[in-house]
Amino acid sequence: MTSPASHPFTVGFDLDMTLIDSRPGIKATFEVLSAETGTFIDAAAAVTRLGPPLDQELAHWFPEERIAEMADRYRAMYPTYAIEPSPAMSGAREAVEAVRALGGRAIVVTAKYEPNARLHLTHLGIEPDAVVGSLWAEAKAVALREYGARVYVGDHVGDVRGARTAGALSVAVPTGPCPAPELREAGADVVLADLTELPAWLARYVDTHLPAAVAQEA
C-alpha cells in the first residue's frame, strides 16, 4: 500500500447512492431471493433505505438464525443480477478523476461486500486507487485513517459519522435516502447537490488548504 505521506491528499467515496445507483440491481437480487426462498421481501421498500449493512435489511424478512445463510446466498447471486442494471451516479467518474487531476488519490470505502463492490466499479469504468468493503458508519474510520483520507464523500448519515470519527472532512450528497437537512444535522461539513459539484468544490478546497503540497507533488 502506498503511504499516505506520499500524496498531498486522499479523498474517500462511499459506493451505493454516492458513486453508483445500485437500486435496480439490489431490487432485482432481492426479488430473485424472495422467489427462491418463498419469503416475501418488499424489494421496492428495501432500496429506499440503502446504506446500512445487508444483515440489517435481511432482518426485516428472515428470522435471526437464517440471516447469515441468506446473506451468503444474496452475495453469491448478486453478480448475476445486480451489476449490469446499476448505473453510475451523475458525475461519479468525473469526481474520481478530479481527485487524480489535482494530484491526489481516490479510495472507495463501503459497507458492501468488497468483491461485489469491485465488480460494480470495473463494470462502470470507475478506477479508484483502493477499495475497502464491509465497513459501515463509524467503522469506516478504520480505512479512512489507514489511507490518510482528508475528505470522505457519502450520501448517508452513517457516512457523516464515519468521516467525523476519522477526523476527515465530511462532504455529503443527498442522492441517497438522507435529505440535505438530515445530513447537515448529522454534522456534514459540506453538502453538495450531487457529485457534479465536487470537482469545482475540490479545486477550491485544494487551493485553500493544500496549495503547498499540491505544488510540491506537481
C-alpha positions in Angstrom: 0.0 0.0 0.0 1.2 3.5 -0.8 1.9 5.5 2.3 -0.4 8.5 3.0 2.6 10.8 3.2 3.5 10.2 -0.5 0.3 12.0 -1.6 -0.9 15.6 -0.8 -4.4 14.3 0.0 -6.7 11.3 -0.2 -10.4 11.5 -0.9 -12.7 8.7 0.1 -16.0 7.9 -1.5 -19.0 5.8 -0.4 -20.3 3.5 -3.1 -24.1 2.9 -3.1 -26.1 6.0 -4.0 -22.9 8.1 -3.9 -20.9 6.7 -6.9 -23.4 4.2 -8.2 -27.2 3.9 -8.3 -27.4 0.3 -7.1 -31.2 0.3 -6.6 -32.1 -1.5 -9.8 -29.6 -4.3 -9.2 -30.3 -4.6 -5.5 -34.1 -4.7 -6.2 -33.6 -7.4 -8.8 -31.4 -9.5 -6.4 -33.9 -9.3 -3.6 -36.7 -10.3 -6.0 -34.8 -13.4 -7.0 -34.0 -14.2 -3.4 -37.7 -13.8 -2.5 -38.8 -16.2 -5.3 -36.1 -18.7 -4.4 -36.9 -18.8 -0.7 -40.6 -18.3 -0.9 -40.2 -15.5 1.6 -41.9 -12.1 0.9 -39.4 -9.3 0.5 -40.6 -5.8 -0.3 -37.7 -5.1 -2.6 -39.1 -1.6 -3.5 -39.0 -0.7 0.1 -35.6 -2.2 0.7 -34.0 0.1 -1.9 -35.3 3.2 -0.2 -33.0 2.6 2.8 -29.7 1.7 1.3 -26.6 2.4 3.3 -26.5 0.1 6.3 -25.1 -3.5 6.1 -27.1 -6.2 4.3 -27.8 -8.1 7.5 -29.9 -5.1 8.8 -32.2 -5.3 5.7 -32.4 -9.1 5.8 -33.6 -8.9 9.4 -36.8 -7.3 8.2 -37.7 -10.5 6.3 -35.9 -13.5 7.9 -35.5 -14.8 11.4 -32.2 -14.2 13.0 -31.0 -17.8 12.6 -31.3 -17.6 8.8 -29.7 -14.2 8.2 -26.1 -15.4 7.8 -27.3 -18.1 5.3 -29.4 -15.6 3.4 -26.6 -13.0 3.3 -24.3 -15.6 1.8 -26.9 -16.6 -0.8 -27.6 -12.9 -1.7 -23.9 -12.1 -2.2 -23.5 -15.2 -4.3 -26.3 -14.3 -6.7 -25.5 -10.6 -6.7 -23.0 -10.6 -9.6 -25.6 -12.2 -11.9 -28.5 -9.9 -11.2 -27.1 -6.6 -9.8 -24.0 -5.5 -11.7 -25.4 -4.9 -15.2 -28.5 -2.9 -14.4 -26.8 -0.5 -11.9 -25.6 2.8 -13.5 -23.0 5.3 -12.3 -24.4 8.3 -10.5 -24.2 11.6 -12.3 -20.7 13.0 -12.1 -19.2 9.9 -10.5 -16.4 9.2 -12.9 -15.6 12.9 -13.2 -15.4 13.2 -9.4 -12.9 10.4 -9.1 -10.9 11.7 -12.0 -10.9 15.2 -10.4 -9.1 13.9 -7.4 -6.3 12.4 -9.5 -6.1 15.5 -11.7 -5.3 17.5 -8.6 -2.5 15.1 -7.6 -4.4 13.1 -5.0 -5.8 9.6 -4.8 -9.3 8.3 -4.6 -10.4 5.4 -2.5 -13.8 3.7 -2.0 -14.9 2.7 1.5 -18.2 0.9 1.5 -20.5 -1.4 3.6 -20.9 -3.5 0.5 -19.2 -6.9 0.2 -15.9 -5.9 -1.3 -15.7 -8.4 -4.3 -19.2 -7.1 -5.4 -18.1 -3.5 -4.9 -15.1 -4.1 -7.2 -17.4 -5.7 -9.8 -19.5 -2.6 -10.0 -16.6 -0.3 -10.3 -14.9 -2.4 -13.0 -18.2 -2.7 -15.0 -18.7 1.1 -14.9 -15.1 2.0 -15.7 -14.5 3.8 -12.3 -11.0 3.2 -11.2 -10.2 4.2 -7.6 -6.8 3.6 -6.1 -8.2 1.3 -3.4 -11.4 -0.4 -2.4 -12.3 -1.4 1.1 -15.6 -3.2 1.8 -17.7 -4.4 4.7 -17.3 -1.2 6.8 -20.3 0.8 8.0 -20.7 4.2 9.7 -18.0 4.7 12.4 -16.2 1.6 11.3 -15.4 3.3 8.0 -12.9 5.4 10.0 -10.6 2.4 10.2 -9.9 2.5 6.4 -10.1 6.3 6.2 -7.4 6.6 8.8 -5.3 3.9 7.3 -5.2 5.7 3.9 -4.9 9.1 5.4 -8.1 10.4 3.9 -8.7 14.2 4.4 -12.2 14.1 2.9 -14.9 11.5 2.8 -17.8 11.8 0.4 -21.1 10.0 1.1 -24.9 10.1 0.9 -25.9 8.7 4.3 -25.7 10.0 7.9 -23.6 6.9 8.6 -21.0 8.2 6.1 -21.0 11.5 8.0 -20.3 9.7 11.2 -17.6 7.7 9.6 -15.9 10.8 8.3 -16.1 12.6 11.7 -14.8 9.6 13.6 -11.8 9.5 11.2 -11.2 13.2 11.6 -11.9 13.7 7.9 -14.0 16.5 6.3 -17.5 15.2 5.7 -18.8 16.1 2.2 -22.3 14.9 1.7 -24.6 14.5 -1.3 -28.4 14.0 -0.8 -28.6 11.4 -3.6 -29.5 8.6 -1.3 -32.0 8.1 1.5 -31.0 11.0 3.6 -32.1 14.6 2.6 -29.8 17.6 2.9 -31.2 18.8 6.2 -30.7 15.4 7.8 -27.1 15.3 6.6 -26.4 18.8 7.9 -27.9 17.9 11.3 -25.7 14.8 11.4 -22.7 17.1 11.1 -21.8 17.1 7.5 -19.2 19.9 6.9 -20.3 20.4 3.2 -23.5 19.4 1.4 -23.4 19.4 -2.4 -26.4 18.8 -4.7 -24.6 15.9 -6.3 -21.2 14.7 -7.4 -21.3 17.0 -10.5 -20.4 19.8 -8.0 -17.5 18.0 -6.4 -14.7 18.9 -8.9 -15.2 22.6 -8.5 -15.5 22.4 -4.8 -12.5 20.1 -4.6 -10.4 22.5 -6.6 -11.3 25.4 -4.2 -10.5 23.1 -1.2 -7.1 22.2 -2.5 -6.3 25.8 -3.5 -7.2 27.0 0.0 -6.0 24.1 2.2 -3.3 22.3 0.3 -1.5 24.6 -2.2 2.0 23.9 -1.0 1.5 20.1 -1.0 0.0 20.1 -4.5 2.7 22.3 -5.9 5.4 20.1 -4.4 3.7 17.0 -5.9 3.5 18.6 -9.3 
